[in-house]
Amino acid sequence: MNQALLIIDAQQELIDGNQEEKEVFKKNRLIANINSVINQALVEGAHLIFVRDKDVANGEGPGFQVHSDIKIPASNAIFFDKEATNAFYKTDLLQYLKENQVSHLVIMGCKTEHCIDTAVRTATVNSFDVTLVGNGHSTTDSEVLSAENIINHHNKTLHGHYNVDNFSVVRNAEERLFEPNHNQYR
């Protein structure tokens, strides 16, 4: 089975914050978990894909780049830049995944209620089983909910989310994420 780790918007300025936005909830845990799952992906031979949002730091400079504490492998990483909330919209991501016959995506990154939620749902519609890393995505407080409540809500809502044949499960970074357990739920 071909698998991919999809790390969305784990960018310096988005994670650390700026003059207008606070840093994401539990940023150090997020970065540590991303690094841990990158190691799992490398051991399992999974594709390693980073998606960057061109809206972050106006699409330039150090703030636009993947966070400096995230250990990007020198040779294996693929990058896609997006201009929308949806990592699949007007990017070559879907084409890349299909050409490489990927059937299972492990998803992490920022922000939970925007780009992570959209990626999980879009992936299932496009025939991928998804594992969302429950302690591998983050956000900031909204006017209505705390970041922690947003994350907990999405973990609950997206666990078992399905689109006919494909669906998502939520597991933590400490688990063997590249040993999919979707068939236990079918």
Z-matrix of the N, CA and C atoms (Angstrom, degrees):
N
C 1 1.453
C 2 1.526 1 108.50
N 3 1.307 2 116.01 1 130.35
C 4 1.464 3 120.26 2 174.79
C 5 1.516 4 109.62 3 -87.22
N 6 1.331 5 114.50 4 134.49
C 7 1.452 6 121.26 5 -176.70
C 8 1.520 7 109.86 6 -131.46
N 9 1.327 8 115.51 7 160.37
C 10 1.464 9 120.72 8 177.31
C 11 1.517 10 109.99 9 -142.03
N 12 1.321 11 114.08 10 144.44
C 13 1.460 12 121.57 11 169.10
C 14 1.515 13 106.87 12 -98.60
N 15 1.315 14 116.22 13 120.56
C 16 1.457 15 123.12 14 -178.11
C 17 1.534 16 108.27 15 -110.44
N 18 1.336 17 115.80 16 109.54
C 19 1.465 18 121.82 17 -179.00
C 20 1.524 19 107.39 18 -106.31
N 21 1.314 20 115.37 19 113.55
C 22 1.458 21 121.53 20 -170.64
C 23 1.527 22 110.97 21 -104.89
N 24 1.313 23 116.20 22 126.92
C 25 1.473 24 124.00 23 170.56
C 26 1.530 25 113.78 24 52.98
N 27 1.313 26 117.15 25 37.23
C 28 1.468 27 120.94 26 176.36
C 29 1.527 28 108.01 27 -86.34
N 30 1.316 29 114.78 28 58.32
C 31 1.459 30 122.77 29 -171.90
C 32 1.522 31 111.74 30 -97.31
N 33 1.316 32 114.99 31 151.57
C 34 1.464 33 122.58 32 -173.80
C 35 1.530 34 111.92 33 -51.47
N 36 1.314 35 117.23 34 -56.25
C 37 1.464 36 119.82 35 -174.78
C 38 1.519 37 112.57 36 -70.26
N 39 1.307 38 117.57 37 -32.26
C 40 1.463 39 119.68 38 179.98
C 41 1.530 40 109.98 39 -70.44
N 42 1.322 41 117.74 40 -41.92
C 43 1.468 42 121.16 41 -179.40
C 44 1.526 43 111.22 42 -73.08
N 45 1.338 44 117.40 43 -45.22
C 46 1.469 45 121.11 44 -176.74
C 47 1.519 46 113.67 45 -81.90
N 48 1.322 47 116.68 46 -18.83
C 49 1.453 48 120.70 47 -176.78
C 50 1.520 49 111.71 48 84.44
N 51 1.317 50 114.93 49 178.46
C 52 1.467 51 121.95 50 179.46
C 53 1.526 52 108.27 51 -151.73
N 54 1.332 53 117.29 52 -160.88
C 55 1.466 54 120.80 53 -177.96
C 56 1.531 55 112.40 54 -61.78
N 57 1.327 56 117.30 55 -32.47
C 58 1.466 57 121.08 56 -176.80
C 59 1.526 58 113.60 57 -94.97
N 60 1.325 59 117.57 58 -29.54
C 61 1.470 60 121.71 59 -173.63
C 62 1.512 61 111.07 60 -119.83
N 63 1.321 62 116.65 61 142.63
C 64 1.459 63 121.41 62 173.80
C 65 1.528 64 109.77 63 -77.48
N 66 1.324 65 116.06 64 164.70
C 67 1.460 66 119.50 65 174.17
C 68 1.524 67 109.16 66 -66.14
N 69 1.332 68 116.70 67 158.57
C 70 1.462 69 120.06 68 -178.86
C 71 1.527 70 110.31 69 -71.46
N 72 1.304 71 114.84 70 157.66
C 73 1.464 72 123.71 71 -179.66
C 74 1.527 73 110.02 72 -61.04
N 75 1.337 74 115.93 73 129.07
C 76 1.464 75 123.40 74 177.87
C 77 1.526 76 111.86 75 50.49
N 78 1.327 77 115.66 76 52.43
C 79 1.467 78 120.76 77 -175.11
C 80 1.522 79 112.63 78 -60.83
N 81 1.318 80 118.40 79 -37.92
C 82 1.468 81 120.02 80 -178.90
C 83 1.525 82 111.70 81 -66.41
N 84 1.330 83 116.35 82 -39.21
C 85 1.468 84 119.99 83 175.79
C 86 1.525 85 109.98 84 -65.25
N 87 1.333 86 117.04 85 -41.06
C 88 1.463 87 121.10 86 178.53
C 89 1.519 88 110.49 87 -58.24
N 90 1.317 89 116.92 88 -50.20
C 91 1.468 90 121.10 89 -178.20
C 92 1.530 91 110.17 90 -62.45
N 93 1.321 92 117.42 91 -44.55
C 94 1.471 93 120.74 92 179.07
C 95 1.529 94 110.87 93 -60.59
N 96 1.318 95 116.93 94 -42.24
C 97 1.463 96 120.23 95 -179.54
C 98 1.523 97 111.46 96 -69.06
N 99 1.321 98 117.57 97 -38.10
C 100 1.467 99 119.57 98 175.98
C 101 1.526 100 109.53 99 -60.92
N 102 1.327 101 117.36 100 -46.29
C 103 1.469 102 120.12 101 179.52
C 104 1.527 103 111.72 102 -62.06
N 105 1.314 104 117.09 103 -39.41
C 106 1.461 105 121.07 104 178.58
C 107 1.528 106 111.38 105 -63.17
N 108 1.321 107 116.48 106 -43.54
C 109 1.467 108 120.06 107 -178.48
C 110 1.534 109 110.62 108 -73.39
N 111 1.320 110 118.30 109 -31.80
C 112 1.470 111 119.89 110 172.65
C 113 1.528 112 109.19 111 -58.07
N 114 1.326 113 116.93 112 -43.73
C 115 1.469 114 120.10 113 178.26
C 116 1.522 115 111.33 114 -60.97
N 117 1.340 116 117.00 115 -42.71
C 118 1.471 117 120.28 116 176.27
C 119 1.523 118 110.62 117 -59.36
N 120 1.325 119 116.18 118 -44.85
C 121 1.469 120 120.86 119 -177.98
C 122 1.526 121 110.98 120 -61.33
N 123 1.311 122 116.43 121 -41.97
C 124 1.467 123 120.38 122 179.86
C 125 1.525 124 110.99 123 -63.94
N 126 1.330 125 117.00 124 -43.48
C 127 1.469 126 121.22 125 179.11
C 128 1.526 127 110.50 126 -62.22
N 129 1.332 128 116.72 127 -38.59
C 130 1.463 129 121.47 128 -176.77
C 131 1.529 130 113.45 129 -86.24
N 132 1.317 131 117.50 130 -3.88
C 133 1.463 132 120.25 131 179.55
C 134 1.518 133 113.80 132 72.38
N 135 1.319 134 117.02 133 25.12
C 136 1.471 135 121.40 134 179.31
C 137 1.528 136 110.14 135 -77.96
N 138 1.314 137 115.81 136 151.41
C 139 1.460 138 120.89 137 173.24
C 140 1.524 139 107.70 138 -65.73
N 141 1.316 140 116.87 139 142.71
C 142 1.460 141 122.02 140 -179.53
C 143 1.523 142 108.17 141 -117.14
N 144 1.332 143 115.87 142 112.40
C 145 1.461 144 122.05 143 -172.57
C 146 1.524 145 109.97 144 -122.71
N 147 1.325 146 115.60 145 128.91
C 148 1.461 147 122.10 146 173.95
C 149 1.517 148 108.28 147 -110.92
N 150 1.321 149 116.28 148 134.42
C 151 1.458 150 122.16 149 174.41
C 152 1.520 151 107.04 150 -115.06
N 153 1.333 152 115.10 151 129.95
C 154 1.475 153 120.23 152 178.69
C 155 1.521 154 109.14 153 -117.16
N 156 1.320 155 114.63 154 141.23
C 157 1.466 156 121.76 155 -179.95
C 158 1.521 157 108.91 156 -93.63
N 159 1.330 158 115.71 157 123.58
C 160 1.468 159 120.55 158 -178.53
C 161 1.522 160 112.93 159 -68.12
N 162 1.329 161 118.11 160 -13.16
C 163 1.470 162 120.86 161 176.03
C 164 1.529 163 111.92 162 -75.81
N 165 1.317 164 117.30 163 -22.53
C 166 1.460 165 120.94 164 -179.67
C 167 1.520 166 108.62 165 -74.26
N 168 1.338 167 116.97 166 124.99
C 169 1.471 168 124.10 167 179.82
C 170 1.532 169 111.53 168 53.63
N 171 1.329 170 115.60 169 33.85
C 172 1.467 171 121.64 170 -179.71
C 173 1.522 172 112.46 171 56.35
N 174 1.332 173 116.65 172 25.89
C 175 1.462 174 120.86 173 175.39
C 176 1.513 175 114.61 174 71.39
N 177 1.340 176 117.52 175 25.13
C 178 1.466 177 118.30 176 -178.33
C 179 1.522 178 111.46 177 -152.65
N 180 1.317 179 114.44 178 165.07
C 181 1.455 180 121.50 179 174.60
C 182 1.519 181 113.60 180 72.04
N 183 1.325 182 115.68 181 -176.23
C 184 1.467 183 121.12 182 -177.62
C 185 1.527 184 113.57 183 -60.55
N 186 1.319 185 118.26 184 -32.91
C 187 1.461 186 121.16 185 -179.70
C 188 1.509 187 113.37 186 -64.46
N 189 1.334 188 117.05 187 -27.38
C 190 1.459 189 122.64 188 179.61
C 191 1.525 190 111.87 189 -78.40
N 192 1.315 191 117.44 190 -26.49
C 193 1.462 192 121.90 191 -174.03
C 194 1.525 193 111.63 192 -72.83
N 195 1.331 194 115.10 193 161.05
C 196 1.459 195 120.56 194 173.19
C 197 1.526 196 107.41 195 -56.87
N 198 1.325 197 117.32 196 141.18
C 199 1.464 198 122.76 197 -175.90
C 200 1.523 199 110.67 198 -49.52
N 201 1.310 200 115.76 199 136.34
C 202 1.462 201 121.42 200 -174.03
C 203 1.529 202 113.51 201 -64.53
N 204 1.323 203 118.87 202 -18.91
C 205 1.465 204 121.47 203 178.31
C 206 1.532 205 112.79 204 -88.10
N 207 1.319 206 116.70 205 -4.17
C 208 1.461 207 120.43 206 176.59
C 209 1.523 208 107.44 207 -88.18
N 210 1.306 209 115.89 208 128.45
C 211 1.459 210 122.25 209 -174.19
C 212 1.530 211 110.01 210 -88.20
N 213 1.320 212 115.21 211 97.08
C 214 1.460 213 121.65 212 -178.70
C 215 1.529 214 108.33 213 -86.35
N 216 1.331 215 117.99 214 121.25
C 217 1.466 216 119.60 215 177.43
C 218 1.530 217 110.54 216 -61.56
N 219 1.299 218 116.06 217 140.29
C 220 1.468 219 121.19 218 -174.60
C 221 1.519 220 113.25 219 -63.72
N 222 1.319 221 117.89 220 -34.82
C 223 1.457 222 118.30 221 -171.30
C 224 1.521 223 115.73 222 -109.14
N 225 1.314 224 119.05 223 -23.27
C 226 1.466 225 120.55 224 -169.16
C 227 1.516 226 115.89 225 -94.11
N 228 1.304 227 119.32 226 -15.79
C 229 1.462 228 120.91 227 -168.98
C 230 1.525 229 112.51 228 -81.40
N 231 1.322 230 114.34 229 137.09
C 232 1.464 231 123.69 230 174.46
C 233 1.528 232 106.76 231 -111.61
N 234 1.328 233 117.19 232 142.32
C 235 1.463 234 121.60 233 -179.17
C 236 1.526 235 110.44 234 -122.23
N 237 1.333 236 115.10 235 137.67
C 238 1.453 237 122.48 236 171.26
C 239 1.523 238 107.10 237 -127.99
N 240 1.322 239 116.64 238 135.68
C 241 1.460 240 121.97 239 176.09
C 242 1.521 241 108.31 240 -107.07
N 243 1.325 242 114.90 241 137.42
C 244 1.458 243 120.06 242 -176.26
C 245 1.524 244 110.88 243 -123.69
N 246 1.313 245 115.30 244 160.13
C 247 1.456 246 121.43 245 178.46
C 248 1.521 247 111.70 246 -120.32
N 249 1.331 248 116.70 247 12.67
C 250 1.463 249 121.15 248 -177.31
C 251 1.524 250 108.98 249 -140.03
N 252 1.317 251 115.98 250 170.42
C 253 1.458 252 121.18 251 176.76
C 254 1.524 253 111.16 252 -61.52
N 255 1.311 254 116.40 253 -33.61
C 256 1.458 255 122.52 254 -175.40
C 257 1.531 256 111.12 255 -88.50
N 258 1.332 257 117.36 256 118.24
C 259 1.468 258 122.44 257 -179.44
C 260 1.523 259 112.34 258 -62.23
N 261 1.330 260 117.66 259 -19.78
C 262 1.458 261 121.50 260 -178.97
C 263 1.533 262 112.82 261 -89.94
N 264 1.316 263 117.21 262 -15.43
C 265 1.465 264 121.42 263 -173.67
C 266 1.532 265 110.86 264 -76.91
N 267 1.339 266 115.48 265 118.00
C 268 1.465 267 123.32 266 177.60
C 269 1.536 268 113.00 267 53.56
N 270 1.347 269 115.23 268 36.24
C 271 1.465 270 121.17 269 170.08
C 272 1.527 271 106.82 270 -125.47
N 273 1.309 272 116.43 271 171.33
C 274 1.461 273 120.96 272 177.50
C 275 1.526 274 112.15 273 -93.38
N 276 1.324 275 117.49 274 13.65
C 277 1.459 276 121.35 275 -176.87
C 278 1.525 277 112.04 276 -58.45
N 279 1.316 278 118.51 277 -52.68
C 280 1.463 279 121.09 278 -177.89
C 281 1.527 280 110.73 279 -60.20
N 282 1.305 281 116.88 280 -43.53
C 283 1.468 282 121.33 281 178.79
C 284 1.535 283 109.86 282 -59.98
N 285 1.328 284 117.18 283 -45.80
C 286 1.460 285 121.32 284 179.53
C 287 1.532 286 110.66 285 -59.32
N 288 1.322 287 116.93 286 -46.96
C 289 1.465 288 120.91 287 -178.61
C 290 1.522 289 111.54 288 -62.89
N 291 1.324 290 116.51 289 -42.53
C 292 1.475 291 120.19 290 -179.79
C 293 1.527 292 110.92 291 -68.68
N 294 1.339 293 117.47 292 -42.92
C 295 1.472 294 120.70 293 178.59
C 296 1.524 295 111.20 294 -60.48
N 297 1.325 296 117.11 295 -32.36
C 298 1.457 297 121.44 296 -179.22
C 299 1.533 298 112.35 297 -96.03
N 300 1.311 299 116.24 298 10.30
C 301 1.464 300 124.34 299 175.32
C 302 1.534 301 112.55 300 52.42
N 303 1.304 302 115.57 301 39.14
C 304 1.463 303 121.05 302 176.44
C 305 1.526 304 107.95 303 -72.83
N 306 1.322 305 116.07 304 134.90
C 307 1.464 306 119.79 305 178.02
C 308 1.532 307 112.69 306 -120.31
N 309 1.335 308 116.14 307 -15.92
C 310 1.464 309 120.34 308 -178.08
C 311 1.524 310 109.33 309 -130.59
N 312 1.332 311 115.92 310 127.53
C 313 1.456 312 122.27 311 177.95
C 314 1.521 313 110.00 312 -113.53
N 315 1.327 314 116.07 313 133.91
C 316 1.450 315 122.55 314 169.40
C 317 1.522 316 105.11 315 -104.38
N 318 1.332 317 117.61 316 124.70
C 319 1.465 318 121.86 317 -172.01
C 320 1.528 319 110.89 318 -117.91
N 321 1.348 320 114.92 319 136.25
C 322 1.467 321 123.52 320 177.92
C 323 1.519 322 108.37 321 -144.85
N 324 1.348 323 117.11 322 168.59
C 325 1.457 324 120.80 323 171.29
C 326 1.512 325 114.28 324 128.60
N 327 1.330 326 114.86 325 -145.83
C 328 1.461 327 122.65 326 -173.71
C 329 1.530 328 110.24 327 -138.29
N 330 1.235 329 118.08 328 164.00
C 331 1.429 330 132.95 329 -29.15
C 332 1.515 331 108.59 330 -85.50
N 333 1.294 332 114.94 331 145.40
C 334 1.459 333 123.17 332 -172.08
C 335 1.521 334 113.28 333 -50.03
N 336 1.323 335 116.35 334 -56.08
C 337 1.472 336 120.44 335 -170.80
C 338 1.516 337 113.63 336 -79.60
N 339 1.300 338 116.84 337 -8.68
C 340 1.464 339 120.26 338 -179.35
C 341 1.523 340 110.21 339 -109.64
N 342 1.300 341 116.61 340 -90.34
C 343 1.464 342 122.00 341 -170.19
C 344 1.521 343 113.31 342 -70.83
N 345 1.327 344 118.62 343 -33.05
C 346 1.463 345 120.40 344 179.25
C 347 1.529 346 110.02 345 -70.86
N 348 1.318 347 117.09 346 -51.00
C 349 1.464 348 121.13 347 178.49
C 350 1.534 349 110.60 348 -55.82
N 351 1.311 350 116.72 349 -46.68
C 352 1.465 351 120.89 350 -177.95
C 353 1.522 352 111.53 351 -63.75
N 354 1.317 353 117.35 352 -41.99
C 355 1.476 354 120.69 353 -179.70
C 356 1.524 355 111.26 354 -64.32
N 357 1.324 356 117.06 355 -43.18
C 358 1.461 357 120.06 356 -179.37
C 359 1.521 358 109.84 357 -61.16
N 360 1.305 359 116.87 358 -48.52
C 361 1.464 360 120.51 359 -177.32
C 362 1.529 361 111.66 360 -67.46
N 363 1.316 362 117.15 361 -41.89
C 364 1.464 363 120.39 362 179.60
C 365 1.526 364 110.90 363 -65.30
N 366 1.312 365 116.97 364 -38.98
C 367 1.462 366 120.50 365 -179.97
C 368 1.530 367 111.32 366 -62.21
N 369 1.336 368 117.34 367 -42.76
C 370 1.464 369 118.48 368 -179.60
C 371 1.527 370 111.08 369 -66.06
N 372 1.315 371 117.49 370 -36.57
C 373 1.466 372 121.33 371 177.38
C 374 1.532 373 110.57 372 -64.20
N 375 1.320 374 116.12 373 -29.95
C 376 1.464 375 121.15 374 -178.08
C 377 1.532 376 112.85 375 -96.83
N 378 1.326 377 116.51 376 25.62
C 379 1.467 378 123.60 377 169.87
C 380 1.520 379 115.72 378 75.03
N 381 1.322 380 117.76 379 29.66
C 382 1.461 381 121.25 380 174.77
C 383 1.522 382 109.28 381 -111.32
N 384 1.330 383 115.94 382 140.26
C 385 1.454 384 119.62 383 163.81
C 386 1.519 385 106.15 384 -81.44
N 387 1.324 386 116.32 385 142.91
C 388 1.462 387 121.36 386 -174.96
C 389 1.519 388 110.28 387 -125.58
N 390 1.328 389 114.61 388 136.36
C 391 1.457 390 120.73 389 166.77
C 392 1.522 391 106.42 390 -112.14
N 393 1.314 392 116.75 391 113.55
C 394 1.457 393 122.03 392 174.47
C 395 1.522 394 106.99 393 -89.04
N 396 1.324 395 116.43 394 127.83
C 397 1.459 396 120.33 395 179.02
C 398 1.530 397 107.38 396 -80.16
N 399 1.317 398 116.01 397 106.60
C 400 1.464 399 122.08 398 -172.57
C 401 1.518 400 114.31 399 -59.76
N 402 1.322 401 117.43 400 -32.20
C 403 1.460 402 120.94 401 176.01
C 404 1.526 403 110.61 402 -108.19
N 405 1.317 404 114.79 403 28.23
C 406 1.458 405 121.31 404 -179.01
C 407 1.513 406 113.55 405 -126.86
N 408 1.318 407 116.93 406 19.94
C 409 1.464 408 121.15 407 172.91
C 410 1.519 409 107.95 408 -139.58
N 411 1.326 410 116.09 409 154.54
C 412 1.464 411 119.29 410 -175.94
C 413 1.519 412 111.11 411 -152.78
N 414 1.328 413 113.57 412 173.55
C 415 1.460 414 121.90 413 -178.83
C 416 1.526 415 108.76 414 -160.40
N 417 1.310 416 115.69 415 -170.86
C 418 1.463 417 122.34 416 174.84
C 419 1.532 418 108.56 417 -117.18
N 420 1.324 419 116.43 418 166.73
C 421 1.457 420 120.86 419 176.96
C 422 1.529 421 109.78 420 -60.50
N 423 1.324 422 115.66 421 143.53
C 424 1.461 423 120.04 422 171.37
C 425 1.528 424 107.50 423 -101.21
N 426 1.316 425 116.79 424 -177.57
C 427 1.462 426 120.09 425 176.82
C 428 1.526 427 111.06 426 -70.62
N 429 1.326 428 117.31 427 -18.13
C 430 1.452 429 122.02 428 -174.04
C 431 1.529 430 113.13 429 -108.78
N 432 1.332 431 117.23 430 -38.86
C 433 1.461 432 121.59 431 -174.14
C 434 1.524 433 111.68 432 -130.22
N 435 1.304 434 115.53 433 150.43
C 436 1.467 435 119.98 434 172.99
C 437 1.526 436 108.63 435 -72.72
N 438 1.315 437 116.15 436 156.55
C 439 1.467 438 121.01 437 177.38
C 440 1.526 439 110.32 438 -55.88
N 441 1.317 440 116.31 439 -42.14
C 442 1.469 441 120.12 440 -179.39
C 443 1.526 442 111.04 441 -60.74
N 444 1.330 443 117.25 442 -41.62
C 445 1.466 444 120.26 443 178.44
C 446 1.520 445 111.80 444 -68.63
N 447 1.310 446 117.70 445 -36.89
C 448 1.467 447 120.76 446 177.21
C 449 1.523 448 109.67 447 -61.81
N 450 1.326 449 116.50 448 -46.95
C 451 1.468 450 121.26 449 -179.69
C 452 1.525 451 110.55 450 -62.25
N 453 1.333 452 116.85 451 -48.48
C 454 1.470 453 120.45 452 179.88
C 455 1.524 454 111.55 453 -60.37
N 456 1.321 455 116.63 454 -42.29
C 457 1.470 456 120.81 455 178.91
C 458 1.528 457 110.88 456 -60.27
N 459 1.320 458 116.42 457 -47.47
C 460 1.468 459 119.23 458 -178.54
C 461 1.523 460 112.00 459 -67.75
N 462 1.317 461 117.71 460 -37.32
C 463 1.465 462 119.06 461 176.26
C 464 1.522 463 110.99 462 -60.66
N 465 1.311 464 116.42 463 -40.75
C 466 1.471 465 120.54 464 178.78
C 467 1.530 466 111.22 465 -69.49
N 468 1.325 467 116.70 466 -45.19
C 469 1.463 468 121.71 467 -176.56
C 470 1.527 469 112.27 468 -68.82
N 471 1.314 470 117.14 469 -39.74
C 472 1.469 471 120.23 470 -174.43
C 473 1.526 472 113.34 471 -85.83
N 474 1.325 473 118.17 472 -12.19
C 475 1.458 474 119.28 473 175.35
C 476 1.528 475 108.53 474 -75.08
N 477 1.311 476 116.04 475 112.04
C 478 1.457 477 120.91 476 -177.24
C 479 1.513 478 113.94 477 91.31
N 480 1.339 479 117.47 478 1.74
C 481 1.469 480 119.90 479 175.53
C 482 1.525 481 108.09 480 -59.78
N 483 1.313 482 117.67 481 133.63
C 484 1.459 483 118.94 482 -176.84
C 485 1.524 484 112.06 483 -138.79
N 486 1.323 485 113.34 484 156.03
C 487 1.453 486 123.14 485 171.04
C 488 1.520 487 107.14 486 -133.00
N 489 1.293 488 116.89 487 81.87
C 490 1.455 489 128.20 488 179.07
C 491 1.536 490 112.02 489 63.20
N 492 1.330 491 118.10 490 -82.71
C 493 1.461 492 120.74 491 -173.82
C 494 1.515 493 114.27 492 -96.70
N 495 1.299 494 118.07 493 -22.70
C 496 1.462 495 121.51 494 -175.18
C 497 1.516 496 110.23 495 -123.06
N 498 1.343 497 114.61 496 148.21
C 499 1.458 498 117.80 497 -176.56
C 500 1.523 499 110.80 498 -153.80
N 501 1.305 500 114.33 499 177.29
C 502 1.462 501 120.18 500 -178.15
C 503 1.516 502 110.66 501 -116.08
N 504 1.333 503 114.04 502 148.58
C 505 1.459 504 121.54 503 170.32
C 506 1.522 505 106.93 504 -126.42
N 507 1.313 506 116.06 505 156.80
C 508 1.462 507 121.24 506 178.36
C 509 1.529 508 107.54 507 -113.67
N 510 1.333 509 114.77 508 125.07
C 511 1.465 510 121.73 509 178.53
C 512 1.528 511 107.73 510 -136.18
N 513 1.315 512 117.28 511 162.72
C 514 1.461 513 120.41 512 -178.89
C 515 1.516 514 112.53 513 -96.25
N 516 1.320 515 115.53 514 160.29
C 517 1.461 516 122.80 515 -175.71
C 518 1.522 517 112.66 516 -57.24
N 519 1.318 518 117.88 517 -28.16
C 520 1.459 519 121.90 518 -177.70
C 521 1.533 520 112.60 519 -74.10
N 522 1.316 521 117.24 520 -13.44
C 523 1.464 522 121.36 521 -178.99
C 524 1.531 523 110.63 522 -84.86
N 525 1.307 524 116.11 523 167.72
C 526 1.470 525 122.17 524 177.92
C 527 1.532 526 108.07 525 -83.75
N 528 1.310 527 114.55 526 83.79
C 529 1.466 528 121.51 527 -170.03
C 530 1.519 529 113.62 528 -68.74
N 531 1.315 530 117.27 529 -22.85
C 532 1.459 531 120.36 530 -178.31
C 533 1.525 532 111.44 531 -95.21
N 534 1.318 533 115.04 532 17.75
C 535 1.459 534 123.38 533 166.29
C 536 1.524 535 105.31 534 -115.85
N 537 1.333 536 116.90 535 82.04
C 538 1.474 537 121.01 536 -173.14
C 539 1.522 538 111.85 537 -57.59
N 540 1.314 539 115.69 538 143.40
C 541 1.459 540 121.25 539 178.84
C 542 1.529 541 112.00 540 -117.10
N 543 1.310 542 117.23 541 20.62
C 544 1.475 543 121.06 542 -176.61
C 545 1.531 544 112.11 543 -60.98
N 546 1.324 545 118.22 544 -34.57
C 547 1.461 546 120.28 545 -177.29
C 548 1.523 547 112.40 546 -64.78
N 549 1.319 548 117.98 547 -21.96
C 550 1.465 549 120.66 548 176.03
C 551 1.517 550 111.53 549 -65.16
N 552 1.314 551 117.21 550 -20.20
C 553 1.460 552 122.15 551 -175.22
C 554 1.524 553 112.48 552 -105.83
N 555 1.311 554 118.92 553 -9.41
C 556 1.468 555 121.12 554 -176.15
C 557 1.518 556 111.04 555 -74.38
